[in-house]
C-alpha cells in the first residue's frame, strides 16, 4: 500500500516523501516554420499558442522530457565526464608536452 497525504505527496518505502506537481509549461513545434518553443499556460488566463517566430497557429505539441537526478547519478556523470576528458585529444597533447618538458629538464641537469 502506498499512503498519500492530502497535499498530494506520496510516502515511499523507507519514509521518502515525493511530491509531484505539474508545471503548465508545454513544448510546441510550428508546422509552418519548424521553430520549437515553450509556452507557459496559466489556468487563470486563456492562452492561445502562437509561434513566436512566424506567428503561425498550426502547432504540434511535443512530448516534454524531464530530468531525474540522484547523488549516484551525479557521481556517474562526473566519472563519465572525467573519463571522456582523459581520452580527449587536448588532454593527450598536454600530457605529451608535459613529458617533453620533464625530459628536457632532466637532460639540462
N, C-alpha and C positions, 0 to 999 in steps of 0.2 A: 504494500500500500504506500502511496506517495502523498503525504499530507500537504495540503495547500493552506496558506494563510489568506486572510481577507484582502491583503494588499496585492495579491497575485503572485507572491513569492512561493517557490516550491522548495521544500526541505528535502535534500537528498540524503542517502545513507551516509552516516558519519557526521551529520549535523550541518553540512554545507548548504547554505541558502542561496538560491538562484532567483533573480528577478528578471523577467523578460518583458521589456517594454518595446512597443513598436514605434519606430521613427517614421513619420509620414514623409519620407524622402523617397521619391521614385526616380528611376533612371529611364530615359527615353532616347530613341534614335529617330531622327527625322527621315522619313522615306523620300523626301524631296531632295535634300542636300547631303544626307548621311551624317550630319552633325549629331554627336551624342552629348547629352547633358542631364543634370539632375534637377529635380523640381521639388521644393518643399510645399506640401499640401496641408494646409491647416484646416481643421474641421469648422472653425468659426467663420471662414471665408469661402466663397465659391471660387474655385481656381480653375481656369481653363489652361491646359497645357498648350504652349506655343513654342516653336523653335526659336531660340534667341538669335540664330544666325540668319535665317531666311523668313522668319515669322510664319512658317508653314504650320498647318494644323493636322496634317497627316503624319501621325507619330506611331511608333511601335514601342510599347512598354517593355523594357528589358528586365531580365531576372537579375536582381541585385545580389551581389556576393556579400559575405560577411566574414569578419575576422574572429578567429579563436586563438587565444594565447594562454600559455601557462608557463611557469618557470622552466619546466622540462623542454617545452617547445622553444623558448627563448635561448636556452643553452645550446640546443641542437642547431639553431640558426647561426649563432655565434661561431660554433665549432665548424660548421659548413663554410661560413664566410672566411674563417682563418685558413682552412684548407685551400679554398679557392685562391686566396691571396698568396699563399706559399707557392702555389703552382703557376702563378701569373708570370708572364714574360718580364715585366718590370722588376719583380722581386728576384727572379733568377739573374737578370742583368746586374742588379745591385749586389747580389752575393758574389758574382764573378768579379766585379770591380773591387769589392772589399778584399777578396782573396788576393787579387793582383797587388793591391796596396800593401797588404801584410807581407807578401813575398818580396816586394821592392824594398820595404823597410828592413826585412831580415838581411837582404843582400847588401844594403848600405852599411849595416852594423855588423 
